[in-house]
Amino acid sequence: MSLYSKRGVSAQKEEVHEAVKNLDQGIFPNAFCKLYPDYLGNDEEFVNVMHADGAGTKSILAYLYWRETGDISVWKGIAQDAVVMNLDDLLCVGIYDNIIFNSTIDRNKNRIPGEVLEQIINGTQEFFDLMKTFGVNIHYLGGETADVGDVVRTIAVNGTMTARWPKSKIISNEKIEPGNVIVGLASFGKSTYEKNYNSGIGSNGLTSARHDILGKYYAENFKESYDNSLESDVVYIGKYRISDALGLLSPTRTFAPLIKELLENTFDKIYGLIHCSGGGQTKCLKYIPENVRVVKDNLFAPPEIFQKIQEASKADDHEMYQVFNMGCRMEIYTDEDFAAEIISQAKSFNIEAQIIGRVEESDKKSLIIKTKEADLAF
């Protein structure tokens, strides 16, 4: 059993998928978000989406950093994480404007004071203000903040996005076919709209990253930061302190400014979009058509943060690429002759981009990831 499983989490969310398998899959089953008829406007030419996500256990890292350093501004990054995990999912179905957002914050009031809530709420609005300068308009309609100390040990920061969008402008992933290439967008670096260098960690796999990187000091001094029923050999087994410059708290980068430009100007050239979030580099398997094989043979070299996690956890490549984005958090499926245009536009935002793989014909959907050491089959 992997360390990830021993810590009570699942990269593939098998039990969740089993629980919802009988629900309506929406108009476009391969689309990255579930899309429904236009119940809001009753127009056959439009669709509705309501999507929920959040910062996950990254909020615990913010909690530890804040308690150790006193720097309360770290919570603004968590606000961005919760928004981007929703926003970049909506980008994958072609939605980039006129979006409604509601936040959902559950806290233990004894540990999380009102000042933290202010940072999260203000940080959310500041991020929306930044996106507005790129023509990505997100309307903040409030939400729910609940004091549920009996349920939550520290804080959970989540949100929901709602939009109404023309059906003719939806990316459904149904156009992905053999012969397509995949342009990957790097999760690391410093884009033109980021203040600091981004490690690329995103908001997935942070349970394992936290326990693999940080030391026993946190198990001993912050018992509220983990499931106390876990065996000690999987709890905070690393050698670092949270204040070390590791990049674990880099806010999740959004690709909205770039994807908006591509969708507005070259919609017909974008055949599929995959956000490599939960499930890491294997996320595409859930959304590609049945008759294709994806081969990723030119991924970015994994950034330092993932090298540190693998060194500490001793996880093999198979598990690492299943859990983490490994430096590539967005995939664009397109024609080979259009890839250069995407890469050029990404460069204008100082985002690294390259052809990371291709789509081949297959009798069943599958994925091959080629690393320097081996070919990984999924």
ABEGO torsion letter per residue (X at the ends): XBAAAAAGBBAAGAAAAAAAAABBAEABAABABBBBBBAAAGBAABBBBBBBBBAEAAAAAAAAAAAAAGBAAAAAAAAAAAAAAAAAAAAAAGBABGBBBBBBBBBBAAABBAAAAAAAAAAAAAAAAAAAAAGBBBBBAEEBBBBBAAABABBBBBBBBBBBBBAAABBAGAABBBGBBBBBBBABEBBAABABBBAGAEABGAAAAAAAABBAAAAAABAAABBAABBAAABGABABBAABBAGAABBBBBAAAAAAAAAAAAAAABABBBBBBBGEAAAAAAABBAABBBBBAABBBBBAAAAAAAAAAGBBAAAAAAABAGGBABBBBBBAAAAAAAAAAAAAAGBBBBBAEBBBBBABBBBBBBBAABBBBX
